[in-house]
Amino acid sequence: MVQAMQQMQAHCEQTERGKAIWQVFLLRLYAPLLENKEPIPYKELVDRLGFRDDADAGNALITAKRMFQRFLRTVIGRYLKHEADINNEIRQII
């Protein structure tokens, strides 16, 4: 999972929109999971990261989740070759 996070971060750091997507992922999903806290409200993400509105920030989070899943699938795919095994591994991680 760490490799997927590192790859996603490196990818996101290449553009301003990507940087915002990375921050949404960290602030709205990852940090709250690690710290067992409530996610940051979308309004705060809008103010902090320059999104147009709550829907724009929400769309960025959806994009971030999909992006992370792709990177995670790629990392796991290096060790497991069958799609069913990769899907099972992702389910176990979640």
C-alpha positions as CSV (number, residue, x, y, z in Angstrom):
1,M,0.0,0.0,0.0
2,V,2.9,2.4,0.7
3,Q,4.2,1.9,-2.8
4,A,0.8,2.8,-4.3
5,M,0.6,5.9,-2.1
6,Q,4.1,7.0,-3.1
7,Q,3.4,6.4,-6.8
8,M,0.1,8.3,-6.6
9,Q,1.7,11.2,-4.8
10,A,4.5,11.4,-7.4
11,H,1.9,11.4,-10.2
12,C,-0.3,14.0,-8.5
13,E,2.6,16.4,-7.8
14,Q,3.1,17.0,-11.5
15,T,0.1,19.3,-11.9
16,E,-1.8,21.9,-9.8
17,R,-5.0,19.9,-10.2
18,G,-3.2,16.7,-9.2
19,K,-1.8,18.4,-6.1
20,A,-5.3,19.3,-5.1
21,I,-6.5,15.8,-5.7
22,W,-3.6,14.4,-3.6
23,Q,-4.5,16.8,-0.7
24,V,-8.2,15.8,-0.9
25,F,-7.2,12.2,-0.6
26,L,-5.0,12.9,2.4
27,L,-7.2,15.3,4.2
28,R,-10.7,13.8,3.5
29,L,-9.8,10.1,3.5
30,Y,-6.4,8.9,4.5
31,A,-5.6,11.1,7.6
32,P,-9.1,10.6,9.1
33,L,-8.7,6.8,8.7
34,L,-5.3,6.8,10.4
35,E,-6.2,9.2,13.1
36,N,-9.8,7.9,13.7
37,K,-11.2,11.4,13.2
38,E,-14.0,13.0,11.2
39,P,-13.1,13.9,7.6
40,I,-12.5,17.6,6.9
41,P,-15.7,19.2,5.7
42,Y,-15.9,19.8,1.9
43,K,-16.4,23.5,2.6
44,E,-13.0,23.7,4.3
45,L,-11.4,21.8,1.3
46,V,-13.0,24.4,-1.0
47,D,-11.5,27.2,0.9
48,R,-8.1,25.6,1.5
49,L,-7.5,24.1,-1.9
50,G,-9.4,26.4,-4.3
51,F,-12.1,24.2,-5.6
52,R,-15.1,25.9,-7.2
53,D,-17.6,24.3,-4.7
54,D,-18.4,21.3,-2.6
55,A,-19.3,19.2,-5.7
56,D,-15.9,20.0,-7.3
57,A,-14.1,18.9,-4.1
58,G,-16.3,15.7,-4.0
59,N,-15.5,14.9,-7.6
60,A,-11.8,15.3,-6.8
61,L,-12.2,12.8,-4.0
62,I,-13.9,10.3,-6.3
63,T,-11.0,10.8,-8.8
64,A,-8.5,10.3,-6.0
65,K,-10.1,7.0,-4.9
66,R,-10.1,5.7,-8.4
67,M,-6.5,6.8,-9.0
68,F,-5.4,5.1,-5.8
69,Q,-7.2,1.9,-6.7
70,R,-5.4,1.9,-10.1
71,F,-2.0,2.4,-8.4
72,L,-2.8,-0.2,-5.8
73,R,-3.9,-2.7,-8.5
74,T,-0.6,-2.1,-10.4
75,V,1.5,-2.7,-7.3
76,I,-0.4,-5.9,-6.4
77,G,-0.3,-7.0,-10.0
78,R,3.5,-7.3,-9.8
79,Y,3.0,-10.1,-7.3
80,L,-0.4,-11.6,-8.3
81,K,-1.1,-12.3,-12.0
82,H,-4.8,-13.3,-12.0
83,E,-7.5,-10.6,-11.8
84,A,-9.5,-12.6,-9.3
85,D,-6.5,-12.8,-7.0
86,I,-5.8,-9.1,-7.3
87,N,-9.4,-8.3,-6.5
88,N,-9.4,-10.6,-3.5
89,E,-6.2,-8.9,-2.2
90,I,-7.7,-5.5,-2.5
91,R,-10.9,-6.6,-0.7
92,Q,-8.6,-8.0,2.1
93,I,-6.8,-4.7,2.4
94,I,-10.0,-2.7,2.6
